[in-house]
Amino acid sequence: MADSFFEWKGRLGPMRLVLSDSTFRPSTISTLLADALQIEPDDVVIDVGCGSGVLAIIAAKLGAKRVFAVDKSPDVVEVGTRNAKAHGVEDRVTFLQGDLFDPIGDVQADVIIGDVSGVPDALADDSGWFPTKGGGGPRGSELPIRMLEQARQHLRPMGKLFLPTGTLQDEASILDRARSLYGKILSLADRPIPLPTRLAASSVLTDMIDRRIIQVTRRGSRLLWNARVWELSATL
């Protein structure tokens, strides 16, 4: 594994994180999620799409009794375990490799962090943000919706799911499915983010705007998209 490093300056930082070539780097959405997390003492937490493990580590530092962190990256166990050990929570965080909740078994959680890719496949490939090819499906909503459906089976009554969305995906479909599964949802964060020049000039982006899959706004010469975080609650 070829090591690189990332300096996390968000909640409970600074933290130095080891990354590999297949590790998703913490992003603005990671920072928004970290700020939104509400963890009670002795909570069991599942972090889906954990990447470097930074949110799982923060959940443990906030008092979670047990954290299960899952990612499809082939070396997530090695990368995540090294980071958890470096920051003193390796006894409470378990890293698992696989698709969404497949490696979790019948674990029931008080909190689920659902940070899975929500960018359309073609846009993900064009963006250069992702270490592996592909995103969240053709419209950027397919993978998050599948996560929401599976998460409902692992969330304890009155548990909470923290869901990121963005206007660089079919956000309306995701939120419609979230409401149908969980009822009322609460907005926790909403931040406009400038698009990199390379992506703003992409013909793929223009096509998806024209087809109303994604939405961007213009501020002066810059295009912006909005990143959002939601709290979903499992009712009895």
C-alpha positions in Angstrom: 0.0 0.0 0.0 1.4 3.4 -1.1 0.8 5.7 1.9 -0.2 9.3 1.6 -1.5 11.5 4.3 -4.4 13.9 5.0 -4.6 16.6 7.7 -8.1 16.6 9.1 -8.9 20.1 10.4 -12.6 19.5 11.1 -14.4 18.5 14.3 -12.0 17.1 17.0 -9.1 17.9 14.7 -6.4 18.3 13.9 -5.9 14.6 13.0 -3.4 13.1 10.6 -4.9 10.3 8.5 -3.2 7.7 6.4 -4.7 7.1 3.0 -4.1 4.7 0.2 -4.6 5.0 -3.6 -8.1 3.6 -3.1 -9.2 5.6 -0.1 -11.7 8.4 -0.6 -10.3 11.6 0.8 -12.4 13.5 3.4 -14.4 16.2 1.8 -16.5 19.2 2.6 -19.4 16.8 3.1 -17.3 14.9 5.6 -16.8 18.1 7.5 -20.5 18.9 7.5 -21.4 15.4 8.7 -18.8 15.5 11.5 -20.3 18.8 12.7 -23.8 17.4 12.6 -23.1 14.1 14.4 -25.0 13.6 17.6 -23.7 10.6 19.6 -24.9 9.5 23.0 -22.8 7.6 25.5 -22.9 3.8 24.7 -24.4 4.3 21.2 -23.7 1.6 18.6 -22.8 3.3 15.3 -22.6 2.0 11.7 -20.5 4.2 9.3 -21.3 3.2 5.7 -18.8 4.5 3.1 -16.3 5.2 5.8 -13.3 5.9 3.6 -10.3 6.8 5.9 -12.5 6.1 8.9 -12.5 9.7 10.1 -16.2 9.9 11.0 -16.0 6.5 12.7 -13.1 7.8 14.8 -15.0 11.0 15.7 -18.1 8.9 16.7 -15.9 6.8 19.0 -14.3 9.9 20.5 -17.8 11.4 21.1 -18.6 8.4 23.3 -19.9 5.6 21.0 -19.6 2.2 22.7 -19.0 0.4 19.4 -18.5 1.5 15.8 -18.7 -0.7 12.7 -17.1 1.1 9.7 -17.7 -0.3 6.2 -16.2 0.6 2.8 -15.8 -1.1 -0.6 -12.1 0.0 -0.8 -10.0 -3.2 -0.8 -7.6 -2.0 1.9 -10.1 -0.2 4.2 -9.4 -2.6 7.0 -5.7 -1.8 7.0 -6.1 1.9 6.4 -9.0 2.4 8.9 -7.4 0.3 11.6 -4.1 2.2 11.4 -6.0 5.5 11.7 -8.1 4.3 14.6 -5.0 3.0 16.4 -3.2 6.3 15.8 -6.0 8.2 17.4 -6.6 5.9 20.4 -10.0 4.3 19.5 -9.0 1.0 17.9 -10.6 -0.9 20.8 -14.1 0.4 19.8 -13.9 0.7 16.0 -14.1 -2.4 13.7 -13.4 -1.9 10.0 -15.1 -4.2 7.4 -14.7 -4.4 3.6 -17.7 -4.9 1.4 -20.9 -3.5 -0.1 -23.0 -1.3 2.1 -24.4 -3.4 5.0 -23.4 -6.8 3.6 -20.5 -7.4 6.1 -22.5 -6.1 9.1 -24.7 -9.2 9.7 -27.6 -8.5 12.0 -26.0 -5.6 13.9 -28.6 -3.0 15.1 -27.4 0.6 15.5 -28.5 3.7 17.4 -26.8 5.9 14.8 -26.0 5.3 11.1 -23.7 7.5 9.1 -24.7 7.1 5.4 -21.9 8.8 3.5 -22.1 6.8 0.3 -21.3 8.3 -3.2 -24.2 10.4 -4.5 -22.6 11.6 -7.7 -23.8 10.3 -11.1 -21.4 7.7 -12.5 -20.4 9.8 -15.6 -19.9 12.9 -13.5 -17.9 11.0 -10.9 -15.6 9.7 -13.6 -15.2 13.3 -15.0 -14.6 14.9 -11.7 -11.4 13.1 -10.6 -12.7 13.1 -7.0 -13.0 9.4 -6.7 -10.1 6.9 -6.4 -12.0 4.3 -8.3 -14.4 4.5 -11.3 -18.1 5.1 -10.8 -20.3 7.0 -8.5 -23.8 6.6 -7.1 -25.5 5.2 -10.2 -26.6 6.8 -13.5 -28.5 9.6 -11.7 -26.4 9.7 -8.5 -29.5 8.5 -6.5 -29.5 4.8 -7.0 -26.7 3.9 -4.5 -28.0 6.3 -1.8 -31.5 5.0 -2.1 -30.3 1.4 -1.8 -28.4 2.5 1.3 -31.5 4.0 2.8 -33.5 0.9 2.2 -30.9 -1.4 3.8 -30.2 1.0 6.7 -33.9 0.9 7.8 -33.4 -2.7 8.7 -30.3 -1.9 10.9 -31.6 1.1 12.7 -33.1 0.7 16.1 -36.4 2.3 17.0 -35.8 6.0 17.6 -32.3 5.7 16.1 -30.9 8.3 13.8 -29.5 8.2 10.3 -27.3 11.1 9.1 -27.7 11.5 5.4 -25.7 13.8 3.0 -27.2 14.8 -0.3 -26.3 17.4 -2.9 -27.6 19.1 -6.0 -25.0 17.2 -8.1 -27.3 14.3 -8.0 -31.0 13.5 -8.4 -31.6 14.8 -4.8 -35.4 14.9 -5.0 -35.6 11.1 -5.6 -33.4 10.5 -2.6 -35.4 12.7 -0.3 -38.7 11.3 -1.5 -37.5 7.8 -0.7 -36.1 9.0 2.7 -39.5 10.4 3.6 -41.4 7.3 2.6 -39.1 5.1 4.7 -38.4 7.3 7.7 -41.2 9.9 7.8 -40.2 13.5 8.7 -36.6 14.5 8.0 -34.7 17.4 9.5 -32.3 19.6 7.7 -29.0 20.1 9.6 -26.7 21.8 7.1 -26.8 23.5 3.7 -23.6 24.9 2.1 -22.9 26.2 -1.4 -19.7 24.9 -2.8 -17.9 26.2 -5.9 -17.4 23.7 -8.7 -13.8 23.2 -9.8 -13.1 24.9 -13.2 -12.4 21.6 -14.8 -15.8 20.2 -13.8 -17.7 23.4 -14.5 -16.5 23.2 -18.1 -17.5 19.5 -18.5 -20.0 18.6 -21.2 -21.2 15.8 -18.9 -22.2 18.4 -16.4 -24.0 20.6 -19.0 -25.9 17.5 -20.3 -27.1 16.6 -16.8 -28.1 20.2 -16.1 -30.1 20.3 -19.3 -31.8 17.0 -18.4 -32.6 18.4 -14.9 -30.8 15.6 -13.1 -28.6 18.1 -11.2 -28.9 21.7 -10.3 -26.3 24.4 -10.0 -26.4 28.1 -9.4 -24.2 30.9 -10.7 -22.4 33.5 -8.6 -20.5 35.9 -10.8 -18.3 33.7 -13.0 -18.5 30.6 -10.7 -20.9 27.7 -10.7 -21.9 26.4 -7.3 -23.7 23.3 -6.0 -25.2 22.8 -2.6 -24.1 20.1 -0.1 -26.7 19.2 2.6 -27.0 17.0 5.7 -30.2 15.5 6.9 -31.3 13.7 10.1 -33.7 10.8 9.6 -35.3 9.2 12.6 -36.6 5.6 12.8 -40.0 5.6 14.4 -41.6 2.7 16.3 
